[in-house]
């Protein structure tokens, strides 16, 4: 049995991170910190069309001390740079450190510039990504210095810190998140308040500045320190948000931009994330369950999608009544749902989920090696570091509705209609409802003054759903949208020759489709 035998692709670690979030019961006034003077200035700058002050010379005169990265491909170099905590008031607090990476173009004669990448999540590391992109596309590796970074709050950069791993485990895997009883709602709310208290205690002075807007100013300093007048850009998932904001705030400093599996960067986090229960459920019902039924001879979960879904629900109910202890990891319905959501990101992982269903139904028949593999994979559904940055960005980037009664009703409906991811709404919502109020500037993405942007999205992507990509495309003037059949998350570097041709043609030669177009799903 090969349970979870394939490593997650570039965004698998974020699979449970980009789930639905809404707000919860009304936040007491004591739970909300007043806006700081610096934060208020951000709002005023956005309202008046202002910008951050000029970059102080002490940041612009830095030299990047490139050295071999501590881990990863030998051709990958790493360095670090200092940035202001607050780009709008660069002398107001301690500097932050941003870790950066680079893989030099392999053919100096063909070199055409810098291709910057960023990571998804928010909360994932970008440092190793240039090596992966170069290995996948030797053409791009020959022509570009491929660079990336750990966003502020993440990894080797200055990190935001919230709760310990045990607290995070209890939030996301403590039982059955479909439970809508008064006691369960109260427990969810209490855990969220504890989590936010931990964030404020450990990182309170940093929280207002872990935003997409602050990060894109870090990106532009990185561009300058690389000596590049302009950059090209490739970004998947949350990195589409970063790329759209960067291009909007620094339109003359981008040459070619590819946005892959798109968040609706023309809107806000609340409206985007509340759409995810629908798209995870759609991927589960329209893609995974039919696949599972078609492979009933192998996995024995039912010969029709309806029978396969019934098998899933029976297993889930059994875990609700009697959680399963596997090598010290207590597996609850939450663990099952999280594993299912994770597998939906890539059709190549359907077999892993199907094997897990068989294992959980008959764990006593599995060898010890399989039991240990399952226990290790499911022990921590979300890493504490990832969650800290995820909430810092999604709760702080854009405003949230704090009407508790509305959100309790709304999340109950999401749980009923789209239970796979809808059951998590309460957990995510309660954190953003308790989060310190943010006054991050509102960036309006329109595409004005930009070169044409190439956008990619699959129809049944569970996390960055197609409807949001279409909204973003319509709001980004001059963009071209390549619609890919199927539902994988992340279209480039996914073995799809049609997509790869569009991306490489654009980044290498500036070639764009004359109008929106499509590609088949990748061949497997």
matplotlib code that plots the C-alpha trace (Angstrom):
import matplotlib.pyplot as plt

x = [0.0, 1.5, -0.2, 1.1, 4.1, 4.4, 5.9, 3.6, 4.1, 5.1, 1.9, 0.9, 2.0, -0.5, -3.4, -5.1, -4.0, -6.1, -9.4, -12.5, -12.4, -15.1, -15.6, -17.2, -19.1, -18.8, -15.4, -15.4, -13.8, -10.9, -9.9, -9.2, -6.3, -6.7, -5.0, -1.5, -0.4, 1.6, -1.3, -3.6, -1.0, -1.2, -4.9, -4.4, -1.7, -4.0, -6.9, -4.9, -3.1, 0.2, 3.1, 5.8, 8.6, 11.9, 14.0, 16.6, 20.2, 21.3, 18.9, 19.8, 23.5, 23.5, 25.6, 24.1, 26.7, 25.9, 26.8, 25.8, 22.4, 22.4, 20.3, 19.1, 20.6, 24.4, 23.9, 21.5, 22.9, 21.4, 21.9, 19.9, 18.9, 17.7, 14.3, 12.3, 9.7, 7.3, 8.0, 5.9, 7.9, 11.3, 12.8, 10.0, 11.1, 13.7, 14.8, 13.6, 15.7, 14.6, 16.3, 16.7, 17.9, 19.2, 20.1, 22.2, 21.3, 23.2, 23.8, 25.2, 24.9, 21.2, 20.6, 17.7, 17.2, 15.7, 12.7, 11.4, 9.3, 7.3, 5.7, 2.1, 0.2, 0.6, 3.1, 5.2, 9.0, 10.2, 14.0, 14.3, 12.0, 14.4, 16.1, 12.9, 11.8, 15.3, 15.2, 11.7, 12.4, 16.0, 15.0, 14.1, 17.1, 19.4, 17.8, 17.1, 18.6, 15.8, 15.4, 13.1, 12.8, 11.1, 8.4, 8.6, 7.1, 8.3, 11.1, 14.6, 13.3, 12.2, 9.4, 6.0, 5.4, 2.0, 0.9, 3.0, 2.4, 0.1, -2.3, -2.4, -3.0, -6.0, -7.4, -7.3, -7.5, -9.1, -12.2, -15.1, -15.4, -18.8, -20.0, -22.3, -23.3, -23.1, -20.3, -18.3, -18.8, -17.7, -14.7, -13.7, -14.0, -11.9, -9.2, -9.1, -8.8, -6.0, -4.2, -4.5, -3.4, -0.3, 0.4, 0.1, 2.3, 5.1, 4.9, 2.6, 4.8, 5.3, 1.7, 0.6, 3.5, 3.1, 1.0, 1.2, 1.7, 4.8, 6.1, 6.0, 8.2, 10.7, 10.5, 11.3, 14.3, 15.5, 15.1, 17.2, 19.9, 20.1, 20.8, 17.7, 15.8, 12.9, 12.0, 9.7, 7.6, 6.1, 3.9, 1.3, -1.6, -1.1, 1.9, -0.6, -1.7, 1.9, 2.5, -0.6, 0.1, 3.8, 2.9, 0.2, 2.5, 5.6, 4.2, 7.3, 9.4, 7.8, 8.3, 6.4, 4.1, 2.6, 0.0, -0.8, -3.9, -5.3, -6.7, -9.1, -6.6, -9.1, -11.3, -10.6, -9.7, -13.0, -15.0, -12.4, -12.0, -15.8, -16.0, -13.6, -16.1, -18.0, -14.8, -13.4, -16.7, -17.0, -13.6, -14.4, -17.7, -17.0, -13.5, -12.3, -15.5, -16.0, -12.3, -12.6, -15.7, -14.0, -11.2, -13.4, -11.6, -8.5, -9.8, -13.2, -15.0, -18.0, -18.9, -20.7, -19.8, -22.7, -21.5, -18.0, -19.3, -21.3, -18.2, -16.4, -19.2, -19.3, -15.6, -15.9, -18.8, -16.7, -13.8, -16.3, -17.6, -14.1, -11.0, -8.3, -4.9, -2.2, 1.3, 0.4, -1.4, -5.1, -6.9, -10.3, -12.8, -10.8, -7.7, -9.7, -11.2, -7.8, -6.2, -9.0, -8.7, -4.9, -5.2, -7.6, -4.9, -3.4, -5.0, -1.8, -2.5, -6.0, -4.5, -2.8, -6.2, -7.9, -5.2, -5.6, -9.4, -8.7, -6.1, -8.3, -11.1, -8.8, -5.7, -5.0, -4.2, -1.5, 2.2, 4.0, 5.8, 2.5, 1.1, 4.2, 3.9, 0.3, 1.0, 3.8, 1.8, -1.3, 0.3, 0.3, -2.3, -1.0, 2.5, 2.6, 4.9, 2.7, -0.5, 1.1, 2.0, -1.2, -3.4, -1.1, -1.6, -5.2, -6.6, -4.4, -4.4, -8.0, -11.0, -13.2, -16.9, -17.1, -20.8, -20.7, -24.3, -24.1, -21.0, -22.2, -25.3, -23.2, -20.6, -23.4, -24.8, -21.4, -21.0, -24.4, -23.9, -20.2, -19.0, -15.6, -14.1, -17.2, -16.7, -13.5, -15.0, -15.6, -12.0, -10.5, -13.2, -12.8, -9.1, -9.7, -12.7, -10.4, -7.4, -6.1, -7.7, -5.5, -5.2, -3.1, -3.6, -6.2, -4.5, -6.8, -5.6, -6.8, -4.0, -3.6, -0.1, 0.9, 2.2, -0.3, -0.4, -0.7, -3.1, -3.6, -6.3, -8.0, -11.8, -12.1, -9.2, -10.3, -8.3, -8.1, -11.4, -12.2, -14.9, -12.4, -9.8, -12.4, -13.2, -9.5, -9.0, -11.9, -10.4, -6.9, -7.1, -5.2, -4.7, -5.0, -6.6, -5.6, -8.3, -7.1, -9.4, -9.4, -8.8, -5.1, -3.8, -0.8, -0.7, 3.0, 5.5, 2.7, 3.6, 1.2, 2.9, 0.2, 0.5, 4.3, 4.4, 2.4, 4.4, 7.8, 6.8, 5.7, 8.7, 11.3, 9.9, 7.0, 4.5, 0.9, -2.3, -4.3, -7.3, -8.3, -7.7, -7.6, -5.5, -6.5, -5.8, -2.2, -1.7, -1.0]
y = [0.0, 3.4, 5.9, 9.4, 8.2, 11.2, 14.4, 17.4, 19.8, 23.4, 24.4, 21.2, 22.5, 25.3, 23.0, 23.2, 26.9, 28.3, 27.1, 29.2, 31.8, 34.1, 36.1, 34.9, 36.3, 40.0, 40.9, 42.7, 46.1, 45.0, 42.4, 45.1, 47.3, 50.9, 51.8, 53.0, 56.4, 54.6, 52.5, 55.5, 57.1, 54.0, 54.5, 58.3, 57.5, 55.1, 57.5, 60.3, 58.3, 58.9, 56.5, 55.5, 58.0, 57.6, 54.6, 55.7, 55.4, 53.0, 50.4, 51.1, 50.9, 47.4, 44.7, 41.2, 38.8, 35.8, 32.4, 28.8, 28.1, 26.1, 23.4, 22.8, 22.7, 23.5, 26.2, 28.1, 31.2, 32.8, 36.2, 38.5, 42.2, 44.6, 46.3, 48.8, 47.3, 50.0, 51.3, 54.3, 55.3, 53.7, 55.1, 54.1, 50.6, 47.9, 46.7, 43.3, 40.7, 39.2, 36.1, 36.0, 33.4, 33.4, 30.9, 32.6, 32.2, 29.2, 30.9, 34.4, 35.0, 34.4, 36.2, 38.6, 39.6, 38.7, 36.4, 36.9, 34.2, 34.2, 31.5, 30.7, 30.3, 33.0, 31.3, 29.1, 29.5, 30.9, 30.3, 26.9, 27.7, 29.0, 25.6, 23.8, 26.1, 25.9, 22.1, 22.1, 24.7, 24.7, 27.4, 29.8, 28.8, 29.7, 33.1, 34.4, 34.9, 33.2, 34.7, 34.4, 35.2, 34.3, 36.9, 38.9, 36.8, 33.5, 31.0, 32.4, 36.0, 37.7, 35.4, 36.2, 33.9, 33.0, 29.8, 26.7, 23.5, 21.9, 24.8, 24.8, 21.1, 21.5, 24.3, 22.3, 18.6, 18.5, 16.6, 17.3, 20.8, 20.0, 20.2, 23.3, 22.9, 25.9, 24.3, 23.7, 27.2, 28.6, 26.3, 27.5, 31.1, 30.6, 28.9, 31.7, 34.3, 32.3, 32.1, 35.9, 36.6, 34.5, 36.4, 39.7, 38.5, 37.1, 39.4, 42.3, 45.0, 43.2, 42.2, 45.4, 45.1, 41.5, 42.5, 42.1, 45.9, 45.9, 42.8, 44.3, 47.2, 44.5, 43.0, 46.3, 46.9, 43.4, 44.3, 47.4, 45.6, 43.1, 46.0, 45.3, 48.2, 45.9, 42.3, 39.7, 37.7, 34.3, 33.6, 30.8, 31.0, 33.7, 34.8, 36.1, 38.5, 39.6, 39.9, 42.0, 44.3, 44.7, 45.5, 48.0, 49.8, 49.7, 49.5, 50.8, 48.1, 45.0, 43.7, 40.4, 38.9, 35.4, 34.8, 31.1, 29.9, 33.2, 34.7, 37.5, 40.3, 42.9, 42.1, 41.3, 38.2, 37.8, 37.6, 35.3, 32.9, 32.5, 31.1, 28.2, 25.8, 25.6, 25.0, 22.3, 20.5, 20.8, 19.3, 16.5, 15.6, 16.3, 15.0, 12.8, 10.8, 9.8, 8.8, 6.8, 5.0, 4.3, 2.6, 0.6, -2.6, -1.3, 0.7, -0.9, 2.3, 2.0, 1.6, 4.9, 8.4, 8.2, 4.9, 6.3, 9.3, 7.1, 5.2, 8.4, 9.5, 6.1, 6.3, 9.8, 8.9, 6.0, 8.4, 10.8, 8.0, 6.5, 8.4, 6.1, 6.0, 5.2, 5.1, 7.9, 10.2, 10.3, 10.6, 12.4, 13.5, 16.7, 14.7, 12.9, 16.1, 17.8, 14.9, 14.9, 18.7, 18.3, 15.6, 17.6, 20.1, 17.6, 14.6, 12.7, 12.5, 11.0, 7.5, 8.5, 9.6, 6.5, 4.4, 6.3, 5.6, 1.9, 2.1, 4.0, 1.5, -1.5, -0.2, -3.5, -5.0, -2.5, -3.1, -1.1, 1.0, 2.2, 2.9, 5.1, 6.9, 7.8, 8.8, 11.1, 12.7, 13.4, 14.4, 18.1, 19.3, 22.8, 24.0, 26.7, 28.9, 28.6, 29.5, 32.5, 34.1, 33.0, 34.8, 37.8, 38.4, 37.4, 39.1, 42.2, 42.8, 43.8, 44.6, 42.0, 42.1, 41.7, 41.1, 37.9, 36.8, 37.1, 34.9, 32.3, 31.8, 32.0, 29.4, 27.1, 27.2, 26.6, 23.6, 22.2, 22.9, 22.3, 20.3, 19.3, 22.8, 24.6, 22.9, 24.9, 28.3, 28.8, 28.1, 30.5, 33.1, 33.4, 34.3, 37.2, 38.4, 38.7, 40.0, 43.6, 46.0, 46.8, 50.0, 48.6, 50.6, 49.4, 48.7, 48.9, 46.6, 47.7, 46.9, 50.5, 51.3, 47.6, 45.3, 42.5, 39.9, 36.2, 34.4, 30.7, 28.8, 25.4, 25.1, 23.0, 24.3, 23.8, 26.6, 29.4, 28.8, 29.7, 32.3, 34.3, 34.1, 35.4, 38.3, 39.1, 38.8, 41.2, 43.7, 43.5, 45.4, 43.9, 40.5, 37.1, 34.2, 30.6, 28.3, 24.7, 21.7, 19.7, 20.9, 20.9, 23.8, 25.3, 25.0, 25.7, 23.1, 20.6, 18.5, 20.3, 21.0, 23.4, 25.6, 25.4, 26.6, 29.7, 30.6, 30.0, 31.7, 34.8, 35.0, 34.3, 36.0, 38.2, 36.1, 36.2, 34.6, 37.2, 36.5, 34.3, 30.7, 27.2, 24.1, 20.5, 19.0, 17.6, 14.1, 11.6]
z = [0.0, -1.0, 1.2, 0.6, -1.3, -3.6, -2.3, -2.4, -5.3, -4.7, -3.0, -1.3, 2.1, 1.6, 0.8, 4.1, 4.5, 1.6, 2.9, 3.6, 6.3, 7.6, 10.8, 13.9, 17.0, 17.6, 18.9, 22.2, 22.1, 24.3, 21.7, 19.1, 19.3, 18.0, 14.8, 15.3, 13.9, 11.3, 10.2, 9.9, 7.7, 5.4, 4.9, 4.2, 1.7, -0.1, -0.1, -1.5, -4.1, -2.2, -2.1, 0.4, 0.8, -1.1, -0.1, 2.4, 1.1, 3.8, 2.3, -1.4, -0.8, 0.6, -1.1, -1.4, 0.0, -2.1, -0.7, -1.4, 0.2, 3.3, 1.7, -1.9, -5.3, -5.4, -8.1, -5.9, -4.1, -1.0, 0.7, 3.0, 2.9, 5.5, 5.0, 7.0, 9.3, 7.9, 4.4, 5.0, 8.1, 7.5, 10.7, 13.1, 14.2, 13.9, 10.5, 9.2, 7.4, 4.1, 2.8, -0.9, -3.5, -7.0, -9.8, -12.5, -16.1, -17.6, -21.0, -20.5, -24.3, -24.1, -20.8, -21.1, -17.5, -14.1, -13.5, -10.0, -8.3, -5.1, -3.0, -2.3, 0.9, 2.2, 4.5, 2.1, 1.5, -1.8, -1.3, -3.0, -5.9, -8.5, -8.6, -9.3, -12.0, -13.7, -13.6, -15.2, -17.9, -19.2, -21.7, -18.9, -16.9, -19.8, -20.4, -16.9, -13.5, -11.6, -8.2, -5.2, -1.5, 1.8, 2.3, 5.5, 8.3, 6.7, 7.0, 6.9, 6.9, 10.0, 11.2, 12.7, 15.7, 17.2, 19.0, 19.6, 17.5, 20.2, 20.2, 16.4, 16.3, 18.6, 16.4, 13.2, 14.2, 17.6, 16.7, 14.3, 12.9, 11.5, 15.1, 15.3, 18.9, 21.2, 23.1, 19.9, 18.7, 22.0, 22.1, 18.6, 19.6, 22.8, 20.8, 18.3, 21.0, 22.6, 19.2, 18.6, 22.2, 21.5, 18.2, 20.0, 22.9, 20.6, 17.6, 18.4, 17.1, 13.8, 13.0, 11.3, 8.8, 7.6, 4.6, 0.9, 0.4, 2.6, 0.9, -2.6, -1.4, -0.2, -3.7, -5.3, -3.1, -4.1, -7.8, -7.2, -5.3, -8.2, -10.5, -12.7, -14.2, -14.8, -13.8, -15.3, -12.8, -12.4, -9.4, -8.5, -6.0, -3.3, -5.4, -8.0, -5.3, -4.7, -8.4, -9.2, -6.3, -7.3, -10.9, -9.8, -7.4, -9.6, -13.2, -14.9, -13.3, -14.8, -18.3, -18.5, -15.8, -15.5, -12.8, -12.3, -10.4, -9.3, -6.2, -7.0, -6.3, -7.4, -4.4, -0.7, 1.3, 2.9, -0.4, -1.9, 0.9, 1.5, -2.0, -1.3, 0.4, -3.0, -5.0, -2.7, -2.7, -6.5, -7.0, -4.6, -6.1, -9.8, -10.1, -7.2, -6.5, -10.2, -10.4, -7.2, -8.5, -11.9, -9.9, -7.6, -8.6, -6.9, -4.0, -3.2, -2.2, -4.4, -8.1, -8.4, -7.2, -4.8, -3.3, -3.0, -1.2, 1.2, 2.0, 2.8, 5.1, 6.9, 7.5, 8.8, 11.1, 12.5, 13.3, 14.9, 17.2, 17.8, 16.8, 15.6, 17.4, 14.8, 16.3, 18.7, 16.2, 17.1, 13.8, 13.9, 11.2, 10.9, 9.8, 7.2, 5.7, 5.7, 3.9, 1.4, 0.8, 0.4, -2.2, -4.3, -5.4, -7.8, -9.6, -9.2, -5.5, -5.8, -5.5, -2.2, -0.8, -2.0, -0.3, 2.9, 2.9, 2.7, 5.4, 7.9, 7.3, 8.1, 9.9, 11.6, 8.2, 7.3, 7.8, 10.5, 7.8, 6.4, 9.9, 10.7, 7.4, 8.0, 11.5, 10.5, 7.6, 9.6, 13.0, 12.2, 9.8, 9.7, 10.8, 13.5, 11.4, 8.3, 10.2, 11.8, 8.5, 6.8, 9.3, 9.5, 5.8, 5.2, 8.4, 7.9, 4.1, 3.6, 5.9, 7.4, 8.4, 12.2, 12.6, 14.6, 14.2, 10.5, 10.2, 12.6, 10.3, 7.2, 8.3, 9.4, 5.8, 4.4, 6.7, 5.5, 1.8, 1.3, 4.3, 3.2, 3.5, 4.9, 8.2, 8.6, 8.2, 11.9, 12.8, 10.2, 10.8, 14.5, 14.1, 11.7, 13.8, 16.8, 14.8, 15.6, 13.2, 10.2, 8.2, 5.4, 2.2, -0.3, -3.6, -6.6, -9.3, -12.7, -15.2, -16.1, -17.4, -17.4, -20.2, -21.0, -18.2, -18.9, -16.5, -16.1, -14.2, -14.3, -14.3, -11.1, -9.1, -5.5, -3.9, -6.5, -8.1, -11.7, -10.9, -8.9, -11.7, -14.2, -11.9, -11.6, -15.4, -16.1, -13.6, -15.1, -18.3, -21.2, -19.6, -21.4, -19.6, -20.5, -19.2, -18.5, -18.3, -15.1, -11.6, -10.7, -8.7, -10.5, -14.3, -15.2, -14.1, -14.2, -17.2, -19.5, -22.9, -24.0, -20.9, -20.9, -24.5, -23.7, -20.6, -22.2, -25.4, -23.5, -21.1, -23.8, -26.9, -25.7, -27.6, -26.3, -27.6, -29.5, -27.2, -24.3, -25.0, -23.5, -22.9, -22.2, -18.9, -18.6, -19.8, -17.1]

ax = plt.figure().add_subplot(projection="3d")
ax.plot(x, y, z, "-o")
ax.set_aspect("equal")
plt.show()
